[in-house]
Amino acid sequence: MTTQHFLVDAYNLLFWCLKGENLERERELLIHEVNTHAKRRNLDITLIFDATWTDDPLAQSHFDSLEILFTDKGVTADDHIIYMLNERGSSNFIVVTSDRDLSKRSAIRGAKTLSTPAFYTWLRKNKIKKKESQKKLTYAPAKSFMKEGTISWYEKVFNDRLQDKPENPQS
C-alpha cells in the first residue's frame, strides 16, 4: 500500500490561520502544531515556504516528523510544488492550498488537492480512525490439528464412519 504525502503551500496555510503579527513566531508555531498532528496521525507532510524575496538558495530540513522546504530565490512555493509533482510523479501526493491556480495545475498532473481550511480542520480533529491493526480482533473457531496417521485422526475417522453406517437390513 502506498502512503499519501501532503505537499502544503505553507504560507497559504499560515496566512489562513494567522493569529498574531510576528510572522517568524507564527511560522514556528505552525510548524510545531502541524508536526504534533503529523506525528499523532503518522502522516507524511512537507511544508513548502516561499523564499522568493530572499537571496538564500533552496533550504531543506526536517523537524521531527515534518519535511520543511524554503524555495530558491525567485521560485514560488506553487512552482516548487509543481516541480515536485513533475519529478516524483503525482499519484501519491495531496496538494494543500486554497490557491485555485495551484489546485488546477496540481489536479491536471493527477495529484489530489485539498483546501487549506479543510486540511487544517481535518488535521486538528481529535478522532482518528482506527488502523486495521488497532481494530478489535475477532477470532475464528480453532481448527482441528489432527494429522493423518495419528491415533486421534484414526479415532475420528472410525467415529465418523460409525455414525454414517447404514442400518443392517437383516436385523
N, C-alpha and C positions, 0 to 999 in steps of 0.2 A: 504494500500500500504506500502510495506516495504522499508525502507531507505537503500541506499547503503552506506557502510562505507569504507573509504580508509585507508588501512594499508600501511604506507610509510616506506620503507627502507631508513631512514633519512640520514645516511651518504652517501649512494649511491646518493641520490638527492643533498646533499650538495657538494660532490666532482664533480658532473656533472656541477653544476652552480657556483662553487667556483670562486670568483673574487680576493680575497686577500690572504694574507699569515697567518693572525691571525685566527686560527681555531675557537677559542671561540667566537670571534667577528662575524665571518661568520655564525656560528651556530645561534647566536642571531638574525642576520639579516634575515636568512632563516625562523626562527620561526615567526618573525614579518610579513614577506611577505606572507607566507603561511596562517597565521592567517587572514590577511587582505582579502585575496581572499576567504578563507573558510567562513568568516562572510558575505561577499558580496554575495556569492552564496548559503549560508545556507547549507554548506557541513559538514559531519561528517568525521573528519580526525584524525588519530592517527599517530604521528611521533615516530618511534622506532629507538633509537640510540643504537649502540653497547657500552657496558661498559666492554668489555672483558679484558681490560688492567687495570682496577681499582679494588680496594678492596671493593667498595661500593655495597650494596645489591640493588635489583631492586628498582628503584625510579620511581614513577608515580605522575604526576601532571597535572594540567590544566593551560593553558594560554589562557584566553578569550574563543575562540571557539575551541581550539585545546586540544587534549589529548596528553601528551608527556610522553614517557617511555624511561628510560635508563635501559638496561637489567642487570641481575645479573652478577657478576664476572664469567668469563668463558663461558657465554652464548652469542652467536652472535644474532644480530637482526634477521637474517634469521631463526635461530632456534626458537626464541621467536614468530615470525610471524606464523610459522608452528604450534607451541604450541597453539596460539590463535585460529587458524583455526580449530584445532582438538577439542579444548574446547568449542568454541562458535558456531560451525557449520560454514561452509564456504560460503553458498549461498548468503549472503548479503555483502560479502567483495570483494573489489577490491584491489589486492596487487600491489603496485607501486614499481618497481625495474627494473634495467637493468641487474640484475644477472640472467643468464639463468637457473642455477640450482634452484634458489628460485622460478622463474617463473614456471618451470616444476613441482616442488614439490607442489606449490600452486594450479596449474591447476588440478593436479591429485586429489586433495581434493575437487574440484568443485568450487574454487574461480576464479573470473575473474582476469586477470592480465593486467597491463598497463605499458609500458616502461617509464622510468624516463623522457626522453625528451618529449614524447607525453603528459604525465601528466602535466609537467611544462608549456608546450606551451598552453595546454587546460586551465589550471588554470588561466593563465595570460590574456586570451582573454578578450577583453572589452565587446563583445556582449554576452548577456545572453539570452537564450531562455526564452520567456515569460512563466510563470507558468499558469496553467489553470485559476487561479483566476485573473491573470493580463490581460488575453486576452480581446479584445474588446467584450463587451456584445452585444448580439443580442436579440431582444425581439420578442416574438410571439404575434400575434394579441390577444387582450384581449378576453377572453371567456365571454359569456353571463352569468350573475349571477342571471338570473331569476329563482326563485324557484317555484316548482309546488304549486299551490294554491294561488299565489299572483295575483293581478289584471294584472300586466304586462304579466304574464305567460298565463292567460286566453285570454288576448287580442292577444298575439302572436299565440296561438292555433287557435283562431277564424279566424284571418287573413290568416294563412296558409291553413286552410280548405276552406276558401272563394276562395282563388286562385286556389285550386285544384278541385273545384266544377265543375262537368261536365255541359255542356250547357243543358238547358231544351229542349228535343226533340219536345215538343208540341208547342213551340213558333215559 
